[in-house]
Amino acid sequence: MDQERMTDSAAAAARHARYGRLPERVRAEDMTEEVAGAPGGTAASYDPEGSWKFFSCLALDLGL
């Protein structure tokens, strides 16, 4: 029984040495990145001639 306690306490000490403290805190400044946007505030400009390509209609999808 004494041998079991010795093994358990050694295992507990090893576990505490490995997992006994929390990792370092990450600052909010390190988690965010500022990137310059596209001129005009949007990534793509509006193209009225090509807008029909993205039109979705159930009647057209069904072939009616």
N, CA, C and O of each residue as an XYZ file, in Angstrom:
256
protein
N       0.825     -1.187      0.000
C       0.000      0.000      0.000
C       0.869      1.251      0.000
O       0.537      2.247     -0.643
N       1.984      1.194      0.725
C       2.888      2.337      0.780
C       3.521      2.592     -0.586
O       3.754      3.739     -0.967
N       3.795      1.522     -1.312
C       4.380      1.645     -2.653
C       3.391      2.331     -3.600
O       3.797      3.125     -4.449
N       2.099      2.028     -3.459
C       1.078      2.672     -4.294
C       1.019      4.173     -4.043
O       0.900      4.960     -4.982
N       1.103      4.564     -2.781
C       1.082      5.984     -2.448
C       2.280      6.697     -3.031
O       2.163      7.829     -3.499
N       3.426      6.052     -3.008
C       4.635      6.649     -3.544
C       4.479      6.850     -5.052
O       4.857      7.897     -5.578
N       3.936      5.873     -5.738
C       3.731      5.975     -7.178
C       2.689      7.037     -7.492
O       2.862      7.819     -8.427
N       1.615      7.073     -6.725
C       0.570      8.078     -6.948
C       1.096      9.474     -6.697
O       0.784     10.389     -7.459
N       1.885      9.664     -5.654
C       2.412     10.994     -5.377
C       3.441     11.402     -6.428
O       3.530     12.578     -6.779
N       4.221     10.443     -6.936
C       5.184     10.752     -7.994
C       4.447     11.115     -9.282
O       4.846     12.032     -9.999
N       3.374     10.389     -9.563
C       2.580     10.679    -10.757
C       1.896     12.040    -10.614
O       1.796     12.798    -11.578
N       1.428     12.340     -9.399
C       0.782     13.627     -9.171
C       1.785     14.762     -9.314
O       1.453     15.816     -9.856
N       3.005     14.560     -8.835
C       4.041     15.589     -8.966
C       4.415     15.802    -10.428
O       4.602     16.939    -10.860
N       4.525     14.728    -11.183
C       4.835     14.845    -12.608
C       3.699     15.542    -13.358
O       3.939     16.362    -14.245
N       2.462     15.205    -12.991
C       1.305     15.823    -13.632
C       1.240     17.319    -13.292
O       0.929     18.145    -14.149
N       1.538     17.653    -12.032
C       1.526     19.055    -11.629
C       2.642     19.838    -12.317
O       2.455     21.004    -12.665
N       3.794     19.211    -12.514
C       4.902     19.887    -13.195
C       4.546     20.174    -14.649
O       4.966     21.187    -15.210
N       3.776     19.287    -15.251
C       3.434     19.458    -16.663
C       2.217     20.354    -16.865
O       2.213     21.202    -17.757
N       1.179     20.170    -16.040
C      -0.092     20.871    -16.247
C      -0.447     21.808    -15.090
O      -1.594     22.246    -14.998
N       0.478     22.120    -14.229
C       0.182     22.855    -13.014
C      -0.111     24.331    -13.188
O      -0.581     24.960    -12.240
N       0.142     24.919    -14.354
C      -0.120     26.342    -14.534
C      -0.770     26.575    -15.898
O      -0.666     25.766    -16.820
N      -1.437     27.706    -15.975
C      -2.116     28.066    -17.220
C      -1.114     28.618    -18.223
O      -0.065     29.125    -17.826
N      -1.417     28.527    -19.522
C      -0.525     29.119    -20.527
C      -0.513     30.640    -20.423
O      -1.379     31.230    -19.777
N       0.443     31.257    -21.044
C       0.548     32.718    -21.033
C      -0.684     33.329    -21.690
O      -1.225     32.775    -22.647
N      -1.120     34.460    -21.178
C      -2.296     35.145    -21.709
C      -1.952     35.831    -23.040
O      -0.883     36.425    -23.181
N      -2.867     35.741    -24.010
C      -2.689     36.360    -25.316
C      -3.416     37.700    -25.306
O      -4.600     37.770    -24.978
N      -2.706     38.752    -25.663
C      -3.307     40.090    -25.676
C      -4.218     40.240    -26.893
O      -4.024     39.569    -27.906
N      -5.210     41.121    -26.790
C      -6.143     41.362    -27.898
C      -5.424     41.964    -29.097
O      -5.805     41.706    -30.239
N      -4.386     42.767    -28.852
C      -3.632     43.370    -29.951
C      -2.906     42.306    -30.777
O      -2.661     42.502    -31.968
N      -2.563     41.184    -30.145
C      -1.872     40.110    -30.864
C      -2.840     39.244    -31.667
O      -2.412     38.495    -32.545
N      -4.144     39.338    -31.377
C      -5.133     38.510    -32.067
C      -5.791     39.222    -33.243
O      -6.507     38.588    -34.018
N      -5.566     40.509    -33.391
C      -6.197     41.257    -34.472
C      -5.139     41.811    -35.410
O      -3.988     42.013    -35.025
N      -5.547     42.052    -36.633
C      -4.643     42.596    -37.632
C      -5.413     43.612    -38.473
O      -6.526     43.341    -38.924
N      -4.822     44.759    -38.675
C      -5.445     45.775    -39.511
C      -4.910     45.654    -40.929
O      -3.702     45.578    -41.150
N      -5.840     45.636    -41.889
C      -5.487     45.521    -43.299
C      -6.172     46.656    -44.036
O      -7.341     46.952    -43.791
N      -5.447     47.282    -44.928
C      -6.025     48.377    -45.713
C      -7.074     47.824    -46.667
O      -6.867     46.793    -47.306
N      -8.198     48.519    -46.755
C      -9.274     48.099    -47.634
C      -9.049     48.579    -49.060
O      -8.125     49.344    -49.336
N      -9.906     48.120    -49.956
C      -9.835     48.538    -51.356
C     -10.309     49.980    -51.480
O     -11.118     50.430    -50.668
N      -9.827     50.709    -52.473
C     -10.298     52.081    -52.652
C     -11.805     52.113    -52.900
O     -12.336     51.264    -53.615
N     -12.478     53.073    -52.320
C     -13.922     53.176    -52.497
C     -14.693     52.392    -51.458
O     -15.920     52.489    -51.414
N     -14.030     51.624    -50.624
C     -14.693     50.912    -49.547
C     -15.233     49.540    -49.900
O     -15.652     48.812    -48.999
N     -15.242     49.149    -51.174
C     -15.730     47.820    -51.541
C     -14.658     47.087    -52.328
O     -13.815     47.701    -52.981
N     -14.702     45.784    -52.254
C     -13.711     44.975    -52.957
C     -14.036     44.855    -54.448
O     -13.131     44.786    -55.280
N     -15.325     44.832    -54.782
C     -15.731     44.694    -56.191
C     -16.682     45.832    -56.556
O     -17.525     46.231    -55.753
N     -16.539     46.335    -57.741
C     -17.443     47.397    -58.177
C     -18.673     46.783    -58.849
O     -18.641     45.633    -59.288
N     -19.742     47.549    -58.922
C     -20.983     47.082    -59.516
C     -20.886     47.127    -61.030
O     -20.476     48.137    -61.603
N     -21.263     46.034    -61.676
C     -21.257     45.950    -63.136
C     -22.689     45.675    -63.595
O     -23.137     44.532    -63.513
N     -23.428     46.688    -64.079
C     -24.822     46.466    -64.441
C     -25.005     45.486    -65.597
O     -26.021     44.794    -65.654
N     -24.052     45.413    -66.512
C     -24.188     44.491    -67.644
C     -23.970     43.036    -67.218
O     -24.526     42.123    -67.828
N     -23.182     42.824    -66.201
C     -22.926     41.457    -65.760
C     -23.783     41.023    -64.593
O     -23.631     39.903    -64.105
N     -24.685     41.883    -64.128
C     -25.488     41.545    -62.955
C     -26.497     40.440    -63.239
O     -26.918     39.750    -62.311
N     -26.892     40.253    -64.483
C     -27.855     39.206    -64.803
C     -27.291     37.816    -64.543
O     -28.056     36.867    -64.371
N     -25.997     37.681    -64.511
C     -25.376     36.372    -64.295
C     -25.657     35.840    -62.896
O     -25.639     34.630    -62.674
N     -25.915     36.738    -61.959
C     -26.094     36.328    -60.575
C     -27.537     36.375    -60.135
O     -27.825     36.240    -58.946
N     -28.462     36.568    -61.081
C     -29.877     36.626    -60.763
C     -30.398     35.223    -60.530
O     -30.152     34.326    -61.337
N     -31.106     35.024    -59.452
C     -31.669     33.711    -59.145
C     -33.185     33.815    -59.096
O     -33.736     34.682    -58.417
N     -33.850     32.934    -59.814
C     -35.294     32.918    -59.875
C     -35.763     31.469    -59.920
O     -35.256     30.677    -60.713
N     -36.721     31.122    -59.081
C     -37.200     29.752    -59.037
C     -37.813     29.333    -60.370
O     -37.622     28.195    -60.798
N     -38.544     30.228    -61.035
C     -39.151     29.901    -62.323
C     -38.081     29.578    -63.349
O     -38.232     28.638    -64.131
N     -36.990     30.358    -63.354
C     -35.908     30.063    -64.302
C     -35.196     28.772    -63.951
O     -34.804     28.014    -64.839
N     -35.023     28.512    -62.650
C     -34.367     27.269    -62.226
C     -35.180     26.046    -62.640
O     -34.604     25.010    -62.973
N     -36.510     26.150    -62.624
C     -37.356     25.040    -63.007
C     -37.590     24.957    -64.518
O     -38.195     24.001    -65.003
N     -37.115     25.948    -65.250
C     -37.275     25.930    -66.697
C     -38.652     26.365    -67.146
O     -39.083     25.990    -68.237
N     -39.350     27.133    -66.351
C     -40.707     27.574    -66.719
C     -40.674     28.820    -67.546
O     -41.724     29.327    -67.941
